[in-house]
Amino acid sequence: MRNFFKSIQWKDHLINFIVVVVGVTLAFYLSNRKASSDQRALELSSLRSIVSDLASDIAILTESTDTLQVMKDQLQQTVNTIMSGKTLENPSQSIGVLYVQLPFIPNDNTYQSLVTSGKLDVIENFEMRKQITDLYHNHYQTIKIIDELSSAQKNTLVFPYLMNLNPLDMKSVDVKEPAFINANLFSLYYLTQKLEYDKQALEKAIKLKESIEQKISKE
């Protein structure tokens, strides 16, 4: 039995064992490194895509807020004139504003894709992920709710009144008629709320885009 143990090449077996352990460890290391690299690539790809989406949203919201501000100022002047009992010289201009709706449709394909696939946490930075969620889930959703409520209210309060007008004879519009006053008051309220929330979303979108671009530039 002693000769049997002496015949075993312990040194060779030890070397082989070490080689196997090192090989397995190296394989795990390379596998984890590749997974980490793939995760990093997916994160950067997602962030670049979100930046592209935000650039489009920012352009839309910038144009929207500019237009809303002009219409709000115009309607505010109309309401002030009506309430002061003065003569409204150009009711057709006010009526034109009543027709306008500016719903915001965000470019959120990247965000929705990450959420539905359960891969939102591919964005490792918690604060950045929080900013992204806040913009898309809170600010954009708030605007959507306002747009939907406004559309429903316009169908009830504004459009029935507008349908009874003669577009070829706007000078005959009775600006003291309750329906005309109510339509203007509601539209002014809608434009004020819409402008406020669009501005907030625009500010958040700009800041988020800048933050993501800074992160990408460091890679």
Helices and strands as residue ranges (DSSP letters): H 2-7, H 10-83, H 91-99, H 109-116, G 120-122, H 126-133, I 134-139, H 140-153, I 154-158, H 159-163, G 170-172, H 178-217
